[in-house]
Amino acid sequence: DVKVTQSSRYLVKRTGEKVFLECVQDMDHENMFWYRQDPGLGLRLIYFSYDVKMKEKGDIPEGYSVSREKKERFSLILESASTNQTSMYLCASSDGTYPDRAFFGQGTRLTVV
Amino acid sequence: GENVEQHPSTLSVQEGDSAVIKCTYSDSASNYFPWYKQELGKGPQLIIDIRSNVGEKKDQRIAVTLNKTAKHFSLHITETQPEDSAVYFCAASLSSGGSYIPTFGRGTSLIVHP
């Protein structure tokens, strides 16, 4: 089974802090994604990557950056956390054969105070 | 870009009843339609998917139908059980930069009453 692991289930950070959310997948998938989930808004794509060191902006990239130095790891960075970034963050991955079939991690609930 | 509308936002049924969730999409080029189930405290899990070269797919108590002409697809759950209670998301895939990026609906909260 595909396993996508996010480093933290719950995180509380202060406004202005730099925040790192880590995601690791164990299936050698080419594609990795970061989504944000808010009630009533569904899943919104922040960034995605289809190869090491490659990144593409999604629908809501403002205030975020990403890093993919190794194929299995995709990091989401909040340069200066703000209260409106309080949300559930979901990492996902997919392979090259079925790139549209995404497998999700368990999510990180981030609270910015 | 692609836009996916999902209805209803909340669905309450009695155990044993059927449940139907409907989605419409805007981009006629979309050709892959997955459904995800998200249980409380967990990430979404793929439960069934359909590609545009078929009109229906079934897996035990769940089925998905696709009408390409009308650009809508539906999830059908028969003989619902309390463990079916979850948030369900539909999605449609959009090709971008060499990778297929799903666009998600806003989700349907299904509540199955024992």
Boltz contact constraints between the chains, C-beta under 6 A:
constraints:
  - contact:
      token1: [A, 31]
      token2: [B, 99]
      max_distance: 6.0
  - contact:
      token1: [A, 42]
      token2: [B, 104]
      max_distance: 6.0
  - contact:
      token1: [A, 42]
      token2: [B, 105]
      max_distance: 6.0
  - contact:
      token1: [A, 42]
      token2: [B, 106]
      max_distance: 6.0
  - contact:
      token1: [A, 42]
      token2: [B, 107]
      max_distance: 6.0
  - contact:
      token1: [A, 43]
      token2: [B, 104]
      max_distance: 6.0
  - contact:
      token1: [A, 50]
      token2: [B, 98]
      max_distance: 6.0
  - contact:
      token1: [A, 50]
      token2: [B, 99]
      max_distance: 6.0
  - contact:
      token1: [A, 56]
      token2: [B, 97]
      max_distance: 6.0
  - contact:
      token1: [A, 90]
      token2: [B, 43]
      max_distance: 6.0
  - contact:
      token1: [A, 99]
      token2: [B, 99]
      max_distance: 6.0
  - contact:
      token1: [A, 99]
      token2: [B, 100]
      max_distance: 6.0
  - contact:
      token1: [A, 100]
      token2: [B, 32]
      max_distance: 6.0
  - contact:
      token1: [A, 100]
      token2: [B, 93]
      max_distance: 6.0
  - contact:
      token1: [A, 100]
      token2: [B, 100]
      max_distance: 6.0
  - contact:
      token1: [A, 100]
      token2: [B, 102]
      max_distance: 6.0
  - contact:
      token1: [A, 104]
      token2: [B, 43]
      max_distance: 6.0
  - contact:
      token1: [A, 104]
      token2: [B, 44]
      max_distance: 6.0
  - contact:
      token1: [A, 105]
      token2: [B, 43]
      max_distance: 6.0
  - contact:
      token1: [A, 106]
      token2: [B, 42]
      max_distance: 6.0
  - contact:
      token1: [A, 106]
      token2: [B, 43]
      max_distance: 6.0
  - contact:
      token1: [A, 107]
      token2: [B, 43]
      max_distance: 6.0
